């Protein structure tokens, strides 16, 4: 019985390693972005005032951010009253 479990682990491990290798080759372009994705120190989170300042300061992208930012604020306020 112990042989069966060790052989099944090696069977699963072999297929898992093959799976990782297969997809690793296809997504190797993500290595170019690893310095942005895998940071040592995470980016600071934005406060509400930071978002509002960005909306006011950027005439092109600011109005695009507002429709997404406002419902999130409403949702968070509703969570406080639940």
C-alpha positions as CSV (number, residue, x, y, z in Angstrom):
1,X,0.0,0.0,0.0
2,X,2.9,2.4,0.8
3,X,4.3,1.7,-2.7
4,X,1.0,2.6,-4.3
5,X,0.9,6.0,-2.5
6,X,4.5,6.8,-3.3
7,X,4.0,5.8,-7.0
8,X,0.8,7.9,-7.2
9,X,2.7,10.8,-5.7
10,X,5.4,10.5,-8.2
11,X,2.8,10.1,-11.0
12,X,1.1,13.3,-9.9
13,X,4.4,15.1,-9.4
14,X,5.6,14.1,-12.9
15,X,2.4,15.4,-14.5
16,X,2.5,18.6,-12.4
17,X,6.1,19.3,-13.4
18,X,5.2,18.7,-17.0
19,X,2.2,21.0,-16.7
20,X,4.3,23.8,-15.1
21,X,7.0,23.4,-17.8
22,X,4.3,23.5,-20.6
23,X,2.7,26.7,-19.4
24,X,6.0,28.2,-18.2
25,X,7.2,28.1,-21.8
26,X,4.1,29.8,-23.1
27,X,4.0,32.5,-20.5
28,X,7.8,33.2,-20.4
29,X,7.1,36.8,-21.6
30,X,5.8,37.5,-18.1
31,X,9.4,37.3,-16.9
32,X,9.8,40.8,-18.5
33,X,7.2,42.1,-16.0
34,X,8.5,40.3,-12.9
35,X,10.1,43.5,-11.5
36,X,6.6,45.1,-11.5
37,X,4.7,42.0,-10.3
38,X,7.1,40.6,-7.7
39,X,8.1,43.7,-5.7
40,X,10.1,43.6,-2.5
41,X,8.1,46.5,-1.1
42,X,4.5,46.8,-2.2
43,X,3.1,50.1,-3.6
44,X,1.3,52.2,-1.0
45,X,-2.5,52.1,-1.2
46,X,-4.3,55.1,-2.4
47,X,-6.6,57.0,-0.1
48,X,-9.9,58.6,-1.1
49,X,-8.2,62.0,-1.3
50,X,-5.5,60.6,-3.6
51,X,-8.1,59.3,-6.0
52,X,-10.1,62.5,-5.9
53,X,-6.8,64.5,-6.6
54,X,-6.1,62.3,-9.6
55,X,-9.6,62.7,-11.0
56,X,-9.3,66.5,-10.7
57,X,-5.7,66.7,-12.1
58,X,-5.9,64.4,-15.1
59,X,-8.3,65.7,-17.7
60,X,-8.1,62.6,-19.9
61,X,-8.2,59.6,-17.5
62,X,-9.7,61.3,-14.4
63,X,-13.3,61.3,-15.7
64,X,-12.9,57.7,-16.6
65,X,-11.9,56.8,-13.0
66,X,-14.8,58.6,-11.4
67,X,-17.6,56.3,-12.5
68,X,-15.7,53.3,-11.1
69,X,-14.6,55.0,-7.9
70,X,-18.0,56.3,-6.8
71,X,-19.9,53.0,-6.7
72,X,-17.0,51.5,-4.7
73,X,-17.4,54.2,-2.1
74,X,-21.2,53.6,-1.9
75,X,-20.6,49.9,-1.6
76,X,-18.1,50.4,1.3
77,X,-20.5,52.7,3.1
78,X,-23.3,50.2,2.7
79,X,-21.1,47.5,4.3
80,X,-20.7,49.7,7.4
81,X,-24.4,49.6,8.0
82,X,-24.9,45.9,7.5
